[in-house]
Amino acid sequence: MTIEPFLATRSRSYVEDSDGWTLRLANGGFGAQFEHTFIVTKGAPIVLTD
């Protein structure tokens, strides 16, 4: 499972470029995205990223 928080200034939404991959802030501003990947188990989760 992956959680991908996206932090942004001046925009609350994004638009997708025609390449189907690139995201841009709808109202401009600065944005940062990062990713946390983990495995769900019956016990504690296994975190794969720092």
MDTraj code that builds the backbone (N, CA, C; nanometers):
import mdtraj as md
import numpy as np

residues = "MET THR ILE GLU PRO PHE LEU ALA THR ARG SER ARG SER TYR VAL GLU ASP SER ASP GLY TRP THR LEU ARG LEU ALA ASN GLY GLY PHE GLY ALA GLN PHE GLU HIS THR PHE ILE VAL THR LYS GLY ALA PRO ILE VAL LEU THR ASP".split()
xyz = np.array([
    [0.0854, -0.1149, 0.0000],
    [0.0000, 0.0000, 0.0000],
    [0.0909, 0.1223, 0.0000],
    [0.0467, 0.2280, -0.0658],
    [0.1250, 0.3508, -0.0712],
    [0.0376, 0.4690, -0.0340],
    [0.0919, 0.5572, 0.0471],
    [0.0275, 0.6843, 0.0800],
    [0.1145, 0.7937, 0.0203],
    [0.0539, 0.8845, -0.0565],
    [0.1293, 0.9893, -0.1240],
    [0.0751, 1.1267, -0.0858],
    [0.1232, 1.1827, 0.0260],
    [0.0791, 1.3171, 0.0633],
    [0.1281, 1.4201, -0.0386],
    [0.0472, 1.5208, -0.0609],
    [0.0809, 1.6284, -0.1536],
    [0.0563, 1.7599, -0.0803],
    [0.1605, 1.8382, -0.0615],
    [0.1499, 1.9670, 0.0060],
    [0.1570, 2.0777, -0.0977],
    [0.0730, 2.1804, -0.0836],
    [0.0686, 2.2857, -0.1847],
    [0.0383, 2.4214, -0.1233],
    [0.0854, 2.5253, -0.1919],
    [0.0491, 2.6629, -0.1572],
    [-0.0377, 2.7182, -0.2692],
    [-0.1301, 2.8046, -0.2379],
    [-0.2153, 2.8783, -0.3318],
    [-0.3133, 2.7939, -0.4118],
    [-0.3111, 2.6639, -0.4011],
    [-0.4040, 2.5788, -0.4769],
    [-0.4564, 2.4668, -0.3887],
    [-0.5824, 2.4315, -0.4125],
    [-0.6426, 2.3191, -0.3422],
    [-0.6727, 2.2047, -0.4373],
    [-0.6397, 2.2237, -0.5647],
    [-0.6628, 2.1179, -0.6625],
    [-0.5509, 2.1196, -0.7663],
    [-0.5509, 2.0185, -0.8503],
    [-0.4463, 2.0049, -0.9505],
    [-0.5090, 1.9746, -1.0857],
    [-0.4290, 1.9889, -1.1897],
    [-0.4682, 1.9491, -1.3246],
    [-0.3634, 1.8513, -1.3761],
    [-0.4065, 1.7571, -1.4566],
    [-0.3167, 1.6561, -1.5120],
    [-0.2763, 1.6962, -1.6538],
    [-0.1469, 1.6898, -1.6841],
    [-0.0973, 1.7196, -1.8181],
    [-0.1376, 1.6098, -1.9156],
    [-0.1225, 1.6384, -2.0434],
    [-0.1627, 1.5435, -2.1481],
    [-0.0799, 1.4153, -2.1481],
    [0.0365, 1.4153, -2.0781],
    [0.1171, 1.2934, -2.0729],
    [0.0571, 1.1883, -1.9793],
    [-0.0491, 1.2256, -1.9054],
    [-0.1158, 1.1316, -1.8158],
    [-0.0406, 1.1039, -1.6875],
    [0.0656, 1.1786, -1.6604],
    [0.1502, 1.1530, -1.5444],
    [0.1766, 1.2794, -1.4633],
    [0.2069, 1.3884, -1.5319],
    [0.2462, 1.5132, -1.4669],
    [0.1250, 1.5841, -1.4083],
    [0.1365, 1.6271, -1.2815],
    [0.0325, 1.7049, -1.2160],
    [0.0843, 1.8460, -1.1918],
    [-0.0024, 1.9442, -1.2135],
    [0.0315, 2.0838, -1.1883],
    [-0.0768, 2.1441, -1.0993],
    [-0.0367, 2.2402, -1.0166],
    [-0.1335, 2.3063, -0.9297],
    [-0.2269, 2.3924, -1.0147],
    [-0.3554, 2.3833, -0.9887],
    [-0.4556, 2.4515, -1.0697],
    [-0.4430, 2.6037, -1.0635],
    [-0.4056, 2.6579, -0.9484],
    [-0.3967, 2.8028, -0.9316],
    [-0.2543, 2.8511, -0.9141],
    [-0.1572, 2.7715, -0.9558],
    [-0.0175, 2.8087, -0.9380],
    [0.0282, 2.7830, -0.7954],
    [0.1443, 2.8326, -0.7597],
    [0.1994, 2.8124, -0.6265],
    [0.3072, 2.7050, -0.6289],
    [0.3473, 2.6611, -0.5118],
    [0.4505, 2.5597, -0.4977],
    [0.3895, 2.4308, -0.4438],
    [0.4409, 2.3188, -0.4888],
    [0.3901, 2.1904, -0.4423],
    [0.5024, 2.0921, -0.4170],
    [0.4776, 2.0000, -0.3266],
    [0.5732, 1.8934, -0.2968],
    [0.4940, 1.7652, -0.2726],
    [0.5426, 1.6557, -0.3273],
    [0.4780, 1.5264, -0.3126],
    [0.5837, 1.4278, -0.2648],
    [0.5452, 1.3396, -0.1750],
    [0.6350, 1.2337, -0.1320],
    [0.5537, 1.1077, -0.1105],
    [0.6214, 0.9998, -0.0898],
    [0.5538, 0.8707, -0.0892],
    [0.6025, 0.7839, 0.0262],
    [0.5099, 0.7147, 0.0898],
    [0.5414, 0.6156, 0.1922],
    [0.4794, 0.4837, 0.1479],
    [0.5604, 0.3794, 0.1410],
    [0.5125, 0.2481, 0.0988],
    [0.5253, 0.1506, 0.2156],
    [0.4212, 0.0725, 0.2384],
    [0.4246, -0.0237, 0.3478],
    [0.3423, -0.1464, 0.3123],
    [0.3673, -0.2532, 0.3867],
    [0.2939, -0.3784, 0.3696],
    [0.2023, -0.3959, 0.4899],
    [0.0767, -0.4232, 0.4630],
    [-0.0212, -0.4474, 0.5693],
    [-0.0115, -0.5947, 0.6093],
    [0.0040, -0.6192, 0.7400],
    [0.0111, -0.7561, 0.7920],
    [-0.0936, -0.7737, 0.9003],
    [-0.1051, -0.8928, 0.9534],
    [-0.1961, -0.9164, 1.0655],
    [-0.1448, -0.8508, 1.1919],
    [-0.0149, -0.8262, 1.1998],
    [0.0461, -0.7596, 1.3146],
    [0.0783, -0.6152, 1.2791],
    [0.2004, -0.5749, 1.3065],
    [0.2449, -0.4392, 1.2771],
    [0.2755, -0.4265, 1.1282],
    [0.2536, -0.3067, 1.0705],
    [0.2862, -0.2879, 0.9291],
    [0.4378, -0.2927, 0.9079],
    [0.4785, -0.3284, 0.7869],
    [0.6194, -0.3266, 0.7485],
    [0.6397, -0.2043, 0.6602],
    [0.7175, -0.1078, 0.7075],
    [0.7424, 0.0152, 0.6334],
    [0.8586, -0.0070, 0.5383],
    [0.8372, 0.0191, 0.4092],
    [0.9403, -0.0036, 0.3086],
    [1.0175, 0.1226, 0.2732],
    [0.9662, 0.2383, 0.3106],
    [1.0349, 0.3655, 0.2821],
    [1.0586, 0.4414, 0.4110],
    [1.1555, 0.5282, 0.4099],
    [1.1850, 0.6122, 0.5284],
    [1.1227, 0.7481, 0.5149],
])
top = md.Topology()
chain = top.add_chain()
for i, resn in enumerate(residues, 1):
    res = top.add_residue(resn, chain, resSeq=i)
    for name in ("N", "CA", "C"):
        top.add_atom(name, md.element.get_by_symbol(name[0]), res)
traj = md.Trajectory(xyz[None], top)
